[in-house]
């Protein structure tokens, strides 16, 4: 049984403008709905995109992604967004609840001030009092009751009443809309990184992920599963509604917390329940959730077909540092990620170049050895008698063969030099064009800001045109810059759209 690692990451999209926009971007990426942006083709390999698929539960059918038009993909995204996009919660709240909440908050503050000699209790109450999210009354009352307190029952009930009023103020009864901070869609990405050097069928990868939700969270609708075969590692994205089909509440995260409490081992459960910090408790919950996903994945991986065992990395300093790098990398745009498809492709190309260098060195060493042999033969020939003319002729023939070999090797050297120069030239050209486009993009952003701020300054415009002209002269094309300007114009306010378009270099 071979031990491997897996990658499993969840993203929860809230009912907010930013949350919905981020969800939309993720769906566009997953369905390969892309703007006319030259950087997008660096995120995946178009030659492999024909293998991408999408599963739509409403139709109970798997489609090849390429079989769907861009319009059909946009409609799928719109249907998901429209269903979860709800109005922001009204700011009006029940005045009586708000007043009562202030009273109970004052009572808890008295308990807080009297707890300065107990840092654990003090920190716990402080987190509760200043919480900006909904709290679970029963969980918090049980946790609070574990502390040594005078008049414990009275204080526990006080905490319970505070939480009840706290939740009412966050979720007023005078609106049917869900809260602004509530998650509406959960996305989960699952893959087995290529560094494990194992091959898992894409069908089994998807089945592992889909069956995990079907088995453990059947009340929450799967909206779509995107299956990607054109990036560095084959993987799947699952999009799940947080709305409970039975209760109509968006409580998937609570259900997952209860799932962890119910299924995790006793040792971890004790650590989870004894953690006073709400933030750290959520971190532990996420960590233990992954442990349970690993266990689910192993139901498939441990079989005779694969003989693999997904194992959670030990909490060594090295592994912690590596995970911090991966987590920070995941926060960046795909084009900027250290482990994105394009960077891995460049790394592969560089490895190929290094292999060519090794072969070149081997050839040079062979030539040195041939030189040594040739020298030895000449010494032998100098000592030979005239009677060895026949043998001498044979040796001369051998020398001519060696010259032929050397000429071939020289030709190979020349070809290798040309190949190496070509690779270096293309790599340098790519980086220079990328730097030029990034610089132009920054200047265009400054130009838009100046225009929107009504700053009478033509310096930025001049710099943009100068950079575009420089790019066109150096690379013989102005299309990348014009395409970038078109994209900025699309995303710009109508008041500056024409000004942005006016930056384009006219076609000759």
N, C-alpha and C positions, 0 to 999 in steps of 0.2 A: 504494500500500500504506500503510494507516494504522497507526501505532504505538499500541499500547494496553498497559495493565498488567493483570495478573491477580492474584487472591488465592488462594494455595495454602498451607495450614497443616496440619501433622501433630501429632497428640497420641498419645502412647504410654501405655497404661494398664498398670501393673505388677500383679503378683500380690501385692497387699497389700490390707488392709481399705480404706484410703483410695482406692487405685487402683480397686478394684472398685466402690466407692460412686460415685466420679466417673464411671466408665464407665456405670453404671446411670443416673445423672442425665442424661448426654449422650444415651443411648438414649431415655429418656423424653421429652426435648425433641424429638429427631428424629422420634419416632413420635407426638408430640403426646399423650402420656399425662400429663395434668396434674392436680395436686391442685386442690381447691376454693380457689383463691387468686386474689383480684381483680387481682393484678399480672400474672398470666400473659397475660391478654388484651391487655396492652400490648406483648407481644413479637412479635405477628404480627397480620395482618389477617384476621379470621374470614371476611370476605366473599370472600376469595381462596383459602381453605383447601381448597375443592373440587378445586383443581388440583394439590394435593400427591399424590405417588406414592411407592411403595416397591417396590424390586426385590429379590426373594428368590431367590438362585441355586439353592437346593435344589429349589424348584419351577419354576425357570427362567421366572418370570412376573412381570410388572409389575402391581401392584394400585393402584387409587386408594385413598389412605390412608383416606378417609372411608368406603370400603366395608368396612373392618375395624372390628369392635367394639372397645371399650376392652379387653375381656377377651382378644380375639385379639392385640391389640398387646402386652399384658402377657405373654402366652405366648411371643411372638417374643423379647421381651427376656429372659425367663427361660431360654429355650433357649440363647441366646448366653452369658448369665452362667453358667449351670450347666456348660456345656461347658468354659469357661476357668477357672472358679473351682477352684483346687486348694489343698491344704493347705499351710501354711507349712512351710518346710524345717526339719527337725529340727536342734536345736542341737548334737547330738552329732557329733563329728568324729573322724577317725582320729588317735589320739594320736601315732603315729609320724610321720605327715605334718606335724602341727603342730610337733613337735620339730625335724624337718628344716628346716621353713620358718624357724624361729627362727635356725638355724645359717646358712642362706644369706642371711637378712636382715642378720645381723651382718657377713657378708662384704661385702655391698653397702654397708652403713654405713661400712666402712673405706674403700671406693672413694669414697664420698660425701665423707667428711672430707678426703680427699686432693685433692678437686676444687674447693676454695673459690676458687681462682684462675681457674676456668672456670665462670662463672655459668650458661651455657647447659647444660653437662653436669650441674652441681649441681642445677639446677631440674628437669631431666629425671629424674634418679635419685630425687630427693625425691618427685616425683609418682608414680613407679613403686612405691617402697617404701610409701607411704601410701595407695595406691589401695584403694578399697572395692568395686570392681567387677571382673569377669572381664577378663583381658587377653589379647591375641592374641600368642602367643609369637613367631611368625615375623616379624610386623610390628615388634615392639619390638626383637628381636635385630638386624634389618636396620638400624633407626634407630640403635641403640646402637653398631653397628659403624662408623658414619660418623664417630664421634669419634676423635681421635688418642689412642691408649691404649697403654701398655706391656702386654706379655702380653695383647694384644687378644683372641685366640681363647679363652684361659682365662677372661677376664672376661665375654665374650659368652656362653659356656656357663654361667657362674655365673648370669647374668641369666636365661637360658632355664630353668634348673633352678628358680630362685626363682619364676618365673611359673607353671611347671608345678605346683609345690607350692601356690602361692597360689590357683590355680584349683581344686585338689582340696579345699582347706580350705573354699572358698566353696561348693563343690558336692560334698559327701560322697557316697561310693558307697553308703552304707547307707540311702538314701532314693530313691524313684522320683519324688518331687515336684520340680517346677521351683523355681528359686530365688525368694526373696521379691522380689528386685530385677529380675527378668526381666519384660519386657513380654509380655503375653498377647494384647492387641488393639491394633491401630493404627487410628486414625481420621484421615481426611484430608478437609478441606473445600476445595472448589474453586468459585470464582465469578469472573465478570468484572464488576467494580464499575460501577455506573450512571454514575459520573463520566466513564467513557470515551465515553458517548453512542453506544453501539453495541448492536445487538440480535442475540443468539445464541440459536438454538433451544435449549430445555431438553433436548431429546433429544441434541443434539450436545455440550452441556455434560457430560451424564452419560457419553456415549460416550468423550469425551476422557479422563475420569478412570478409567473402568472398563478401557479398552483399555491404559492405562499399566501397570496392575497385571497384566493378563492377559498382555501382551507381555513384560514384564521380570521378573515375579515369579510365574510360573505355578504354583509349588509351594506357594503360600500361599492358603488358601481365603477368598474374599470372603463374608462372613456376611450383609451387607445393604447396600443403597444407598438412602438416604432423599433424596427430591427435594422441595425446598421452593420454592413459588411465592408464598407469602403473607408474606414478609418484604421488607425494603427492596430486596434484590437476589435474583434467582433463583439457586439454588445447589444443590449436592449434597453429602451426607455419605456417605463410603464407610467401612465397618467391615471390617477384614481381620484374620484370625487370624495371629499371628506363628509358628504351628507349621508346620514343614516337613512336607508330606505324605509325603515319601520317607524322611526321617530321624527324624521325630517330635521334633525339637529346635525350641525356640522361638528361632529365629535369623534372623528377618526383618531385624532391624537390621544384623546382620553382612552379610547378603546385599545390603542397600542400600549399605553401605559399599564392598563389593567392586564393586557396580554403578557407583558413582561413580568408583572407581579405574580401572575398565575403560573407561569411556566419556567421561570428562572430557578436555579438551584438555591437551596436554603442559605448558603454562605453569602452569595451575592444579594439575595433578598434582604438579609439582615443589614448589609452595608447600605443598600438603597434606602431602607426605612429609617436608618439612624443618621442619614446625612441631613444636617440642619439647613444647609444652604439650598434654596430653591433652584439656583442656576446650576450648581454642582449636581443636584439630584437629576436635573434634565440631562446633563452630560452623561451621567451614569446610566440613565434609562436608555439613551441612544446607543451607548456602548453595549449594554446587555441585549438590546434589540438585535444588534448585529450578531451577537453570539447565537441567538435563536435562529437567525437567518442562515448562519453557517451550518447549524444542525439540520435545518430543512434541506439545504443544498446537498448535504452529505447523504441524504436518503437516496439521491440519484447517483452521486459521485462514488459512493462506496461499493457500488455493484461490480459484477464481474466484467462489465463492458469497459469501465474506466479504471477501477482499482485506485481511486484517488481519495484523498482526505483533506478537505478544506480546514485549515487550522488558523486560529486567531494568533497574530503575532504577539510574542511575549513583550511585556512593558519594559524593555531595555531602553537605555538612553539613546542608543543608535536607532531603534525602531520608532521611538517617540519623535526624534528629530526628523526622521524620514517622513512620518505621517504629517508633521507640521508643514514640511515642504510641499507635500501632495495637497493638503488642505488649502494652503495659501495659493498654490498654483491653480486649483480649481475655481478660485474666486475671480481670476483674471479672465478677460475675453479670450475665446478659443485661440485666436491668432497670436496672442501674447504668451500662451502657456508653454512651459518648458517641455511638457510631454505631449504636445499636440502632434497631429499627423505630419505636418510639414517639417517640423524640427526633427522628428524621428526619421523622415525620409532623407533629410540632409545628413543626419548622423550615419545612415546606411551608406550614402554616397561617399562620405568621408572614409568609412571603413573600407569601401571598395578601393579608394585611392591609396589607402595605407597598404592594402593587399597588393596593389600594383607596384608600390614602392618595394615591398618585400621581394616580389618576383624580379624586379629590376636588379636588386642587390644580388639575388641568386644568379642571375645571368652574368653580372659583372664578376662574381666569384668564379663562375665557370670559365670565363675568359682568362682570368688570372691563372687558373689551373692549366688551361690550354697553353698559355705563355710559358709556364714552367715546363710543361711537357716538351714544347717546341725547343726550348733552350737545352734540355737534356738530350734531345735527339741530335741537335747540332754538335754538341760535344762528342757524342758517340760517332758521328759521321767524320769529324776531324781526325779521329783516331783510326778510322778504317783504312785499310790498304786498298791500292788500285784494283786488286783482285776482287774487291767487294763492290764493283761497279753495278752489277746487277741488283745487289741488295740496296745500293745507294739509289738506283732508279725507283725501286719500290718505295723507299722512304720518301723520295721526292713526290711521288704520287700521293702518299699519305699527307704530305705537307699541303699539297694543293687542295685536298679534301678538307683539311683543317681551315685553310683560308676561306673556302666556300662556306664552311660552318660559321666562321667569324663574320663574314659578310652578312650572313643571315641574321646573326646575333646583332650586328650593327644596325641592320634594318629594323629589327625588333626594338632596339634602343630608341631609334628615331621615332618610331610609331608611338612608343610609350611616352616620349617627351611631348609629342604633339597632343596626345590624349590628356596628359596631365595639365598642359598649358590650357587646353580647351575647357577642362573642368574648372580650373582656377579662374579663367576668364568669365565663364558663365556664373560662377558663384559670386565673384566680385561685382559683375553687372547686376545680379539680382539684389545684392545688398545695397548697391548705390541707388538703384531705382527705388527700392523700398524706403531708403532714407529720404530720397527726394520727395516721394509721395507723402510720407509722414510730415515732412517740413511744410509742404504745400497745404496739407490738411490743417495743420496748426495755424498757418497764416489765414486760411479761409475762415476758420473759427473766429480768429481775432477780428477779421474784416466784418463778419456778421455782427459780432458784439459791438463794434464801433458804429456800424450802421444803425443797429437797434438802439444804441445809446445816443444817436445823432451827433457823433463826434466827427467833425470836419477834418478828416485826416486821410490823405491819399497815399501815405507811406506804405501801409500794408498792401494796398492794391498794386502799387508799383513792385513791391517785393514778390507778390504772388505771380505777376506777369513775368518778372525776371526769372523766377524759378521755373515757371512753365516753359519759357523759351529755352532756358538752359537744359531742361529735361528733354525737350524735343530735339535740340541740337545734338545732345550727347547720345541719345538712344534712337533717334530717327523716327520718333512717334510722339504725338501729343494725346493719343486716345486715353491712356490711363488717367492723365490729369483731367481731361474733359469729362470722363465718366465719373470721376470723384466729384467734380463741380456739379454735375447733374444730380448726384445723390444728395449733396449738401443742399441744393436748391429744393429738392423734394421735401426735405425735412425742415426747411427754413420757413419762418413767418412770411406771409404773402407780401408784407411791406418791403422785404429785402430780397425776395425771390429773383426779380429781374436784375437787381444789382449783382447777385451771385452769378447768374447765368451770363452776365456781361463780362465775367472774368475768363470765359472760355476762349481758347485760341482758335481763330477761324480756320476752317479747312481750306487748304491750298488747292 
